[in-house]
C-alpha cells in the first residue's frame, strides 16, 4: 500500500481513506477484471440454458487460470487470496453470487431450477471456487473442465 500511495502521490493514510484496506483494494481490482471476463465468457459460449452456462463457467475458469496476474497472486499470497476470493470477508463472493443469479435469471426457466435461485447461484460460485482453487486447498491441480462438468450436471435442462 505504501508503494501505491507513493506512486499516486498521496500519503498512505489518504490511500486507506480512498480504498479501505489492502483486501478491499484487491477485491475491487479482482472484480474489475472478473466481471468483464465472465460477461465475455457468457457472450462467447455456445448453446443455451444450462449448457451455455456450463460452457461459460468452464471458459471463465480457464481464462482465470491462464492469466499471469491471477496465478502470481494465488502463489504469492494463497491465504489472502482464499480469504478475499472465497469468503464473505470481502464483497467479491457476494458480487459473484449476484452475477450468477443474474445469469440464471437470464438463461434458465426458474420453474426448472433444481433449487431456489439464490441458493443455486451460491452453489455455482462454490463449484467454480472448488475446482479453480483446488491446488491451494488440496494440492491437486486445478481443473476448469470439472467446472463445466459439475455445472452441466446441476443445470440439466
C-alpha positions as a Markdown table, in Angstrom:
| # | Residue | x | y | z |
|---|---|---|---|---|
| 1 | Unk | 0.0 | 0.0 | 0.0 |
| 2 | Unk | 2.9 | 2.3 | 0.7 |
| 3 | Unk | 4.3 | 1.8 | -2.8 |
| 4 | Unk | 0.9 | 2.5 | -4.3 |
| 5 | Unk | 0.5 | 5.6 | -2.2 |
| 6 | Unk | 3.9 | 6.9 | -3.3 |
| 7 | Unk | 3.1 | 6.1 | -7.0 |
| 8 | Unk | -0.1 | 8.1 | -6.9 |
| 9 | Unk | 1.4 | 10.9 | -4.8 |
| 10 | Unk | -0.6 | 10.7 | -1.7 |
| 11 | Unk | 0.0 | 9.6 | 1.9 |
| 12 | Unk | -0.7 | 6.1 | 3.0 |
| 13 | Unk | -3.5 | 7.4 | 5.2 |
| 14 | Unk | -5.2 | 9.1 | 2.3 |
| 15 | Unk | -4.9 | 5.9 | 0.2 |
| 16 | Unk | -6.6 | 4.0 | 3.1 |
| 17 | Unk | -9.4 | 6.6 | 3.3 |
| 18 | Unk | -9.9 | 6.2 | -0.5 |
| 19 | Unk | -9.9 | 2.5 | -0.9 |
| 20 | Unk | -10.0 | 1.0 | 2.6 |
| 21 | Unk | -7.5 | -1.7 | 3.4 |
| 22 | Unk | -5.5 | -3.9 | 1.1 |
| 23 | Unk | -8.2 | -6.6 | 1.0 |
| 24 | Unk | -10.8 | -4.1 | -0.2 |
| 25 | Unk | -8.4 | -2.8 | -2.9 |
| 26 | Unk | -7.7 | -6.3 | -4.0 |
| 27 | Unk | -11.4 | -7.0 | -4.1 |
| 28 | Unk | -12.1 | -4.0 | -6.3 |
| 29 | Unk | -9.2 | -4.8 | -8.7 |
| 30 | Unk | -10.2 | -8.5 | -8.9 |
| 31 | Unk | -13.8 | -7.7 | -9.6 |
| 32 | Unk | -12.9 | -5.1 | -12.2 |
| 33 | Unk | -11.1 | -8.0 | -14.0 |
| 34 | Unk | -13.5 | -10.8 | -13.3 |
| 35 | Unk | -16.8 | -9.1 | -14.2 |
| 36 | Unk | -15.9 | -8.4 | -17.9 |
| 37 | Unk | -14.2 | -11.8 | -18.1 |
| 38 | Unk | -17.4 | -13.5 | -17.0 |
| 39 | Unk | -19.5 | -11.4 | -19.3 |
| 40 | Unk | -17.3 | -12.2 | -22.3 |
| 41 | Unk | -17.3 | -15.9 | -21.5 |
| 42 | Unk | -21.1 | -16.0 | -21.4 |
| 43 | Unk | -21.3 | -14.0 | -24.6 |
| 44 | Unk | -18.9 | -16.4 | -26.4 |
| 45 | Unk | -20.4 | -19.6 | -25.0 |
| 46 | Unk | -22.3 | -21.8 | -27.5 |
| 47 | Unk | -25.7 | -23.2 | -26.8 |
| 48 | Unk | -28.4 | -22.1 | -24.5 |
| 49 | Unk | -29.7 | -22.7 | -21.0 |
| 50 | Unk | -27.7 | -24.8 | -18.6 |
| 51 | Unk | -25.3 | -26.0 | -21.4 |
| 52 | Unk | -24.4 | -22.4 | -22.2 |
| 53 | Unk | -23.7 | -21.5 | -18.6 |
| 54 | Unk | -21.7 | -24.7 | -18.1 |
| 55 | Unk | -19.6 | -23.8 | -21.1 |
| 56 | Unk | -19.3 | -20.2 | -20.0 |
| 57 | Unk | -18.1 | -21.0 | -16.4 |
| 58 | Unk | -15.6 | -23.5 | -17.7 |
| 59 | Unk | -14.2 | -20.9 | -20.1 |
| 60 | Unk | -14.2 | -18.3 | -17.3 |
| 61 | Unk | -12.2 | -20.7 | -15.1 |
| 62 | Unk | -9.8 | -21.5 | -17.9 |
| 63 | Unk | -9.2 | -17.8 | -18.5 |
| 64 | Unk | -8.6 | -17.0 | -14.9 |
| 65 | Unk | -6.1 | -19.9 | -14.6 |
| 66 | Unk | -4.2 | -18.9 | -17.7 |
| 67 | Unk | -3.9 | -15.2 | -16.6 |
| 68 | Unk | -0.5 | -14.5 | -15.2 |
| 69 | Unk | -1.5 | -11.9 | -12.7 |
| 70 | Unk | -4.0 | -14.2 | -11.1 |
| 71 | Unk | -1.6 | -17.1 | -10.9 |
| 72 | Unk | 1.0 | -14.9 | -9.3 |
| 73 | Unk | -1.5 | -13.7 | -6.7 |
| 74 | Unk | -2.6 | -17.2 | -5.8 |
| 75 | Unk | 1.0 | -18.4 | -5.5 |
| 76 | Unk | 2.4 | -15.4 | -3.6 |
| 77 | Unk | -0.5 | -15.0 | -1.1 |
| 78 | Unk | -2.6 | -18.1 | -1.0 |
| 79 | Unk | -4.2 | -17.4 | 2.4 |
| 80 | Unk | -5.1 | -13.8 | 1.5 |
| 81 | Unk | -6.3 | -15.0 | -2.0 |
| 82 | Unk | -8.7 | -17.5 | -0.4 |
| 83 | Unk | -9.9 | -15.0 | 2.1 |
| 84 | Unk | -10.6 | -12.3 | -0.5 |
| 85 | Unk | -11.9 | -14.7 | -3.2 |
| 86 | Unk | -13.9 | -17.3 | -1.3 |
| 87 | Unk | -15.3 | -15.9 | 1.9 |
| 88 | Unk | -17.8 | -13.3 | 2.9 |
| 89 | Unk | -14.9 | -11.3 | 4.5 |
| 90 | Unk | -14.9 | -9.2 | 1.3 |
| 91 | Unk | -17.6 | -8.4 | -1.2 |
| 92 | Unk | -16.2 | -10.4 | -4.2 |
| 93 | Unk | -18.0 | -13.7 | -3.4 |
| 94 | Unk | -21.3 | -11.7 | -2.9 |
| 95 | Unk | -20.8 | -10.0 | -6.3 |
| 96 | Unk | -20.0 | -13.3 | -8.0 |
| 97 | Unk | -23.2 | -14.8 | -6.4 |
| 98 | Unk | -25.3 | -11.9 | -7.6 |
| 99 | Unk | -23.8 | -12.3 | -11.1 |
| 100 | Unk | -24.6 | -16.0 | -11.1 |
| 101 | Unk | -28.2 | -15.3 | -10.1 |
| 102 | Unk | -28.5 | -12.8 | -12.9 |
| 103 | Unk | -27.2 | -15.4 | -15.3 |
| 104 | Unk | -29.7 | -18.0 | -14.0 |
| 105 | Unk | -32.5 | -15.4 | -14.4 |
| 106 | Unk | -31.4 | -14.6 | -18.0 |
| 107 | Unk | -30.8 | -18.1 | -19.3 |
| 108 | Unk | -32.9 | -20.6 | -17.4 |
| 109 | Unk | -36.6 | -21.1 | -16.6 |
| 110 | Unk | -37.0 | -20.5 | -12.8 |
| 111 | Unk | -39.6 | -23.3 | -12.6 |
| 112 | Unk | -37.0 | -25.8 | -13.9 |
| 113 | Unk | -34.2 | -24.9 | -11.4 |
| 114 | Unk | -33.2 | -27.8 | -9.1 |
| 115 | Unk | -33.3 | -25.4 | -6.1 |
| 116 | Unk | -34.1 | -21.8 | -5.2 |
| 117 | Unk | -32.2 | -19.4 | -7.5 |
| 118 | Unk | -30.2 | -17.6 | -4.7 |
| 119 | Unk | -29.0 | -21.0 | -3.3 |
| 120 | Unk | -28.2 | -22.3 | -6.7 |
| 121 | Unk | -26.2 | -19.2 | -7.6 |
| 122 | Unk | -24.2 | -19.6 | -4.4 |
| 123 | Unk | -23.6 | -23.2 | -5.2 |
| 124 | Unk | -22.4 | -22.4 | -8.7 |
| 125 | Unk | -19.9 | -19.9 | -7.2 |
| 126 | Unk | -18.7 | -22.6 | -4.8 |
| 127 | Unk | -18.3 | -25.1 | -7.6 |
| 128 | Unk | -16.1 | -22.7 | -9.6 |
| 129 | Unk | -14.1 | -22.0 | -6.4 |
| 130 | Unk | -13.7 | -25.7 | -5.6 |
| 131 | Unk | -12.2 | -26.6 | -8.9 |
| 132 | Unk | -10.3 | -23.3 | -9.5 |
| 133 | Unk | -8.5 | -23.2 | -6.2 |
| 134 | Unk | -8.1 | -26.9 | -5.5 |
| 135 | Unk | -4.3 | -26.6 | -5.9 |
| 136 | Unk | -4.3 | -24.3 | -2.8 |
| 137 | Unk | -6.9 | -26.3 | -0.9 |
| 138 | Unk | -5.8 | -29.9 | -1.5 |
| 139 | Unk | -2.7 | -29.7 | -3.6 |
| 140 | Unk | -4.3 | -31.2 | -6.6 |
| 141 | Unk | -4.1 | -29.5 | -10.0 |
| 142 | Unk | -6.9 | -27.0 | -10.8 |
| 143 | Unk | -9.2 | -28.4 | -13.5 |
| 144 | Unk | -11.6 | -26.0 | -15.3 |
| 145 | Unk | -13.1 | -28.9 | -17.2 |
| 146 | Unk | -14.6 | -30.2 | -14.0 |
| 147 | Unk | -16.3 | -26.8 | -13.5 |
| 148 | Unk | -18.1 | -27.3 | -16.8 |
| 149 | Unk | -19.0 | -30.9 | -15.9 |
| 150 | Unk | -20.3 | -30.1 | -12.5 |
| 151 | Unk | -22.3 | -27.1 | -13.7 |
| 152 | Unk | -23.8 | -29.1 | -16.6 |
| 153 | Unk | -24.9 | -31.8 | -14.1 |
| 154 | Unk | -26.6 | -29.2 | -11.9 |
| 155 | Unk | -28.3 | -27.3 | -14.7 |
| 156 | Unk | -29.5 | -30.1 | -16.9 |
| 157 | Unk | -32.5 | -28.8 | -18.9 |
